[in-house]
Amino acid sequence: MNSLFTPLSWSDSGLILTGVWNTVIISVVAIVVGTILGLIVGFARSESNKVVNAVFGSLLDVLRSVPLIIQLILFSTFMGAAGSPLAPFVAGSIVLSLYTMAFMAEVFRGGFESVSPSMQTAARSLGMTKWQTIYHIRLPIGLRAVFPSWLGVSLSVIKDSALVSVIGYMELLRTSEQLISRTQQPLEILIGVGIFYFIISYPLSYYGRYVERKMAI
């Protein structure tokens, strides 16, 4: 009698590589979009009055406080109920990008506010306009100060991308779950998944150390 389960084989590599690729794609989208939006919102918070700052702060607090898995399920369910269901990749990218933005915004706000007022005053006394001061002084110094934090958030996003599997996106974790159900070899598969996540994350971590060494020179 044939077994209900089949062992891992080379034919499974296509499914695994698809999961790896999908994880890389959605992580890159979330990091890039979240960084751009976080930079804009972080700058706005550092420049705005208390009322605007409180509104932005409340929104960011909600995005940071509500677990990502709940945000994914609620957003996907809401869009379906509204008659505009989104593909898992699109829904996951939107939620993961906004979640990333919430953390990046605070990272960048801290960087902008780390530039001392005396340095900005000195720049203005040399004849720089407000926007020249921002471009030549606050941005370079602020971004340099927040790079380690940006790197930490980016690495977390790669790991958090596994949660997008709850709305049906075929990333690395979801493909591994399918293989485990079929092969009943959880130990080997999960070890492999861990290795793949390391392979995905290591280049970013290595690049971060390279940039930090260059900055220290």
Buried (B, 14 or more C-beta within 10 A) or exposed (E): EEEEEEEBEEEBEEBBEBBBEBBBBBBBBBBEBBBEBBBBBBBBBBBBEEEEBEEBBEBBEEBEEEEBBEBBBEBBEEBEEEEEEBEBBBBBBBBBBBBBBBBBBBBBBBBBBBBEEEEBEEBBEEEBEEEEBBEEBBBEBBBBBBBBBBBBBBBBBBBBBBBBBBBEBBBBBBBBBBBBEBBEBEEEBBEBBEEBBEEBBEEBBEEBEEBEEEEEE
